[in-house]
């Protein structure tokens, strides 16, 4: 779970008019009625809030470009606290480089740290923040993407968090990047292996699809609306949370490794794990799909933001007992619409 959303709440106050875009609708999924606020966009316009946040981001981008083209200017511009600087950088990165709603079948979340130098008043000005942006942030994110072993790569979402202060009084900022493989998943109503890219049951080796990636696509398709033609979503004030698989038990009596928890989990502390536990038939897939969508909608309620992405992966763990599980990480932010705006490739920046 993320350390705290407190600084993100402060960050949100740094930008006027960054309230979430709310969209109403209802969906029925596999017989489970969901009060899903995001299934369809019946009418979408670039609302005042989206226009305001776009204008704010573009003004900050223009300042960064100006000082980058005039490196001899060491003073001037605006002053930012560490939290405000992280907010501005995060929003610009999500605007410039992120392919939202790309439907990648595989994703990895990478996290690194960098230092934001502050003056005696714990502020940083535009010229120095420009140096951080071009010389630290971009380089760090390119390195993160370089360590991901995909043949094609897309940056999906960026989260910056002030995580502490160093001994010099400068801010330590954690930068998290959600990186996708650039290949859209395809839905199949079949039986699946739980994860490990094991594929479709009983054939197997249906790489890169498995129950986890199929469930990930189902959650995203049901919770996040498709933007109108020519538009894309921009997310600000991003937060995330990872759900422990055993957080919500639902068994009565003793667990038996069959739908014991809302998230897929089976352990040899209960019974020997065989292909029976690793095989998820359609009915079991539907069970987990409903639960995972519930988590997504609940996260919107908890954060007061819009569900923006997720990763669901399956894997084995060898600890005191061998166990298998799904790892479910959720992201949320304030959603804004941008129309007819291109995306830069951060690897070529």
C-alpha positions in Angstrom: 0.0 0.0 0.0 1.2 3.5 -0.7 2.7 5.2 2.3 0.3 8.0 2.5 -2.1 10.0 0.4 -1.8 13.0 2.6 0.8 14.9 0.5 -1.3 14.1 -2.6 -4.2 15.8 -0.9 -2.0 18.9 -0.4 -0.8 18.6 -3.9 -4.3 18.8 -5.2 -4.8 22.1 -3.5 -1.9 23.5 -5.5 -4.0 23.4 -8.7 -7.2 25.3 -8.9 -10.1 23.6 -10.6 -8.7 20.1 -10.6 -11.9 18.3 -9.6 -12.6 14.9 -11.1 -14.9 14.6 -14.2 -17.9 12.6 -13.1 -19.8 10.4 -15.5 -23.0 8.5 -14.7 -24.0 5.0 -15.8 -24.9 1.5 -14.7 -23.5 -1.9 -16.0 -24.4 -5.5 -15.4 -21.4 -7.8 -15.5 -21.8 -11.6 -15.4 -25.0 -11.2 -13.5 -23.5 -8.8 -10.9 -25.1 -5.4 -11.0 -22.5 -2.7 -10.6 -23.2 1.0 -9.7 -20.4 1.8 -12.2 -20.0 5.5 -12.8 -17.6 5.0 -15.7 -19.0 2.5 -18.2 -20.2 4.8 -20.9 -19.7 8.3 -21.9 -23.2 9.4 -23.1 -22.1 13.0 -23.7 -18.6 14.2 -23.3 -17.3 17.8 -23.8 -14.1 19.4 -22.8 -15.4 20.9 -19.6 -14.1 24.0 -17.9 -12.1 22.0 -15.4 -10.3 20.0 -18.1 -9.6 23.2 -20.0 -8.3 24.9 -16.9 -5.9 22.0 -16.0 -4.7 21.8 -19.6 -4.0 25.5 -19.7 -2.1 25.2 -16.3 0.0 22.3 -17.6 0.8 24.1 -20.9 1.9 27.2 -19.0 4.2 25.2 -16.9 5.5 23.4 -19.9 6.2 26.7 -21.6 8.2 27.9 -18.7 10.3 24.7 -18.6 11.0 25.1 -22.4 11.9 28.7 -22.0 14.5 28.2 -19.3 15.8 25.1 -21.1 16.4 27.2 -24.2 18.0 30.0 -22.0 20.2 28.1 -19.6 22.1 31.2 -18.6 19.1 32.4 -16.7 19.5 31.2 -13.2 16.8 33.2 -11.4 13.3 34.3 -12.0 10.0 32.6 -12.7 7.9 31.1 -10.0 8.8 29.5 -6.7 7.5 26.1 -5.6 7.5 24.1 -2.5 8.7 20.5 -2.9 5.1 19.2 -3.0 4.1 21.9 -5.5 7.1 21.0 -7.7 6.3 17.3 -7.6 2.7 18.2 -8.6 3.7 20.3 -11.6 6.2 17.7 -12.8 3.8 14.8 -12.4 1.0 16.5 -14.3 3.3 17.5 -17.1 4.7 14.0 -17.4 1.2 12.5 -17.6 0.1 15.1 -20.1 3.2 14.8 -22.4 4.1 11.1 -22.3 1.4 8.8 -21.0 -0.8 6.5 -23.2 -3.9 6.1 -21.0 -6.4 3.4 -21.9 -3.9 1.6 -24.1 -5.1 -1.8 -23.0 -1.6 -3.3 -22.6 -1.7 -7.0 -21.7 1.4 -6.8 -19.5 2.6 -4.0 -17.2 5.3 -3.3 -14.7 5.5 -0.6 -12.1 9.0 0.8 -11.6 10.0 3.1 -8.7 13.1 5.3 -8.2 14.2 8.3 -6.2 15.8 11.7 -7.1 16.7 14.9 -5.2 15.0 18.2 -5.7 17.4 21.0 -4.4 15.6 23.6 -2.2 16.8 27.0 -1.0 16.9 28.3 2.5 13.1 28.9 2.4 12.5 25.3 1.2 11.5 26.5 -2.3 12.8 25.9 -5.8 12.5 28.3 -8.8 11.7 27.6 -12.4 15.3 27.6 -13.7 16.4 25.0 -11.1 13.2 23.0 -11.6 13.9 22.9 -15.3 17.3 21.3 -14.6 15.6 18.7 -12.4 13.0 18.0 -15.1 15.4 17.5 -18.0 18.5 16.2 -16.2 17.0 14.0 -13.5 13.3 13.2 -14.1 13.5 12.3 -17.8 16.8 10.4 -17.4 15.3 8.4 -14.5 12.2 7.5 -16.4 14.2 6.5 -19.5 16.3 4.3 -17.2 13.2 2.7 -15.7 11.8 1.9 -19.1 15.2 0.5 -20.2 15.1 -2.1 -17.5 11.7 -3.4 -18.6 12.0 -6.4 -20.9 9.3 -5.7 -23.5 10.0 -5.5 -27.2 7.7 -2.4 -27.4 7.1 -0.1 -24.5 4.5 2.5 -23.5 4.5 4.8 -20.5 1.0 4.6 -19.1 1.0 6.6 -15.8 3.4 8.6 -13.6 3.2 9.2 -9.9 5.6 11.6 -8.0 5.6 11.6 -4.2 7.7 13.7 -1.8 9.0 10.9 0.4 11.3 12.7 2.7 14.2 15.2 3.2 17.9 14.5 3.0 20.6 15.8 5.4 21.1 18.9 3.2 17.4 19.9 3.6 16.6 18.9 0.0 13.5 17.0 -1.0 13.6 13.3 -1.8 11.1 12.5 -4.5 9.9 9.0 -5.4 8.9 8.6 -9.1 6.8 5.7 -10.0 6.2 4.7 -13.6 3.6 2.3 -14.9 5.0 0.8 -18.1 3.1 -1.4 -20.6 4.1 -3.7 -23.4 2.2 -1.8 -26.1 0.2 -4.9 -27.0 -3.5 -4.9 -26.4 -5.0 -8.0 -24.7 -7.9 -9.9 -26.4 -10.8 -11.2 -24.3 -11.7 -14.9 -24.5 -14.5 -16.4 -22.4 -12.5 -19.6 -21.8 -11.0 -21.5 -18.9 -7.6 -20.1 -17.8 -4.5 -20.9 -15.8 -4.4 -18.5 -12.8 -1.2 -16.7 -13.9 2.5 -17.2 -14.7 1.6 -16.6 -18.4 0.4 -20.2 -18.3 -2.3 -19.4 -20.8 -5.6 -21.0 -21.6 -6.6 -24.3 -19.9 -6.0 -27.0 -20.9 -3.9 -25.9 -23.9 -1.5 -23.7 -22.0 1.2 -21.5 -23.4 -1.2 -18.9 -24.7 1.4 -16.2 -23.9 1.0 -13.5 -22.8 -2.6 -14.1 -21.7 -3.7 -15.9 -18.6 -6.4 -15.4 -16.0 -4.7 -12.4 -14.4 -4.3 -10.5 -17.6 -7.8 -11.4 -18.7 -9.2 -10.1 -15.4 -7.1 -6.9 -15.7 -8.6 -6.2 -19.1 -12.1 -6.9 -17.8 -11.7 -4.5 -14.9 -10.4 -1.7 -17.1 -13.0 -2.2 -19.8 -15.8 -2.0 -17.2 -14.6 0.8 -15.0 -12.8 3.3 -17.3 -14.9 4.9 -20.1 -13.4 5.2 -23.5 -12.8 8.8 -24.4 -14.5 10.3 -27.4 -12.9 10.1 -30.8 -9.8 12.3 -30.9 -9.7 12.6 -27.1 -7.6 11.1 -24.4 -7.7 11.1 -20.6 -5.2 13.0 -18.5 -4.8 12.1 -14.9 -3.5 14.4 -12.1 -2.7 13.9 -8.4 -2.2 10.1 -9.0 -2.3 7.7 -6.0 -2.0 4.0 -5.9 -2.7 1.0 -3.6 -1.7 -2.6 -3.6 -4.3 -5.0 -2.0 -3.0 -7.9 0.1 -4.6 -11.0 -1.4 -5.7 -12.3 2.0 -7.1 -9.0 3.1 -10.8 -10.0 2.7 -11.5 -13.7 3.6 -15.0 -14.9 2.7 -14.8 -18.6 3.7 -16.9 -20.0 6.5 -15.4 -22.8 8.5 -12.0 -23.9 7.3 -10.4 -22.6 4.0 -10.1 -25.2 1.2 -8.2 -23.2 -1.5 -11.4 -22.5 -3.5 -12.6 -18.9 -3.5 -11.4 -18.4 0.1 -10.8 -14.7 -0.5 -12.1 -12.0 -2.7 -8.7 -12.1 -4.5 -7.4 -15.3 -5.9 -5.2 -17.1 -3.3 -4.3 -20.7 -2.5 -1.7 -22.1 -0.2 -0.2 -25.5 0.6 -0.7 -24.6 4.3 -4.3 -25.7 3.5 -3.8 -28.5 1.0 -1.5 -29.5 -1.8 -1.7 -27.2 -4.8 -2.3 -29.0 -8.1 -3.6 -28.0 -11.5 -7.1 -28.0 -10.0 -6.3 -24.9 -7.9 -4.4 -23.3 -10.8 -7.3 -23.8 -13.2 -9.9 -21.0 -13.3 -13.1 -22.0 -15.1 -15.5 -19.4 -16.5 -17.6 -19.4 -13.3 -14.6 -18.8 -11.1 -13.4 -16.1 -13.5 -16.7 -14.4 -13.2 -16.5 -14.5 -9.4 -13.1 -12.8 -9.3 -14.1 -10.3 -12.0 -17.0 -9.1 -9.8 -14.8 -8.8 -6.8 -12.0 -7.0 -8.7 -14.5 -4.5 -10.2 -15.9 -3.9 -6.7 -12.4 -3.0 -5.4 -11.9 -0.6 -8.3 -15.2 1.2 -7.6 -14.5 1.2 -3.9 -11.1 2.8 -4.5 -12.9 5.6 -6.4 -15.1 6.2 -3.3 -12.2 6.0 -0.9 -10.0 8.4 -2.8 -12.7 10.7 -4.2 -10.9 10.3 -7.5 -11.3 8.3 -10.7 -9.9 4.8 -11.3 -7.2 5.3 -13.8 -5.4 1.9 -14.3 -4.4 -1.3 -12.6 -2.1 -4.2 -12.7 -3.2 -7.8 -12.0 -0.5 -10.5 -12.2 -0.3 -14.1 -11.0 2.6 -15.7 -9.5 3.9 -18.4 -7.1 5.7 -17.6 -3.8 8.0 -20.0 -1.9 7.9 -19.0 1.7 7.3 -21.2 4.7 4.6 -22.7 2.5 4.2 -22.6 -1.2 1.3 -20.4 -2.3 -0.1 -18.9 -5.5 -2.0 -15.6 -5.8 -3.0 -12.6 -7.8 -1.3 -9.3 -7.2 -3.7 -6.4 -7.6 -2.4 -2.8 -7.8 -4.9 0.0 -8.4 -4.3 3.6 -9.5 -6.6 6.6 -9.2 -6.4 10.3 -10.1 -8.4 13.3 -11.2 -9.5 12.6 -14.7 -9.5 15.3 -17.4 -10.3 15.2 -21.1 -7.8 16.5 -23.7 -8.8 16.6 -27.4 -6.6 16.2 -30.4 -3.3 16.4 -28.5 -0.4 14.1 -29.4 1.8 12.1 -27.1 5.6 12.4 -27.1 7.7 9.2 -26.9 9.8 9.7 -23.7 12.4 7.3 -24.9 13.1 9.6 -27.9 12.9 12.8 -25.8 
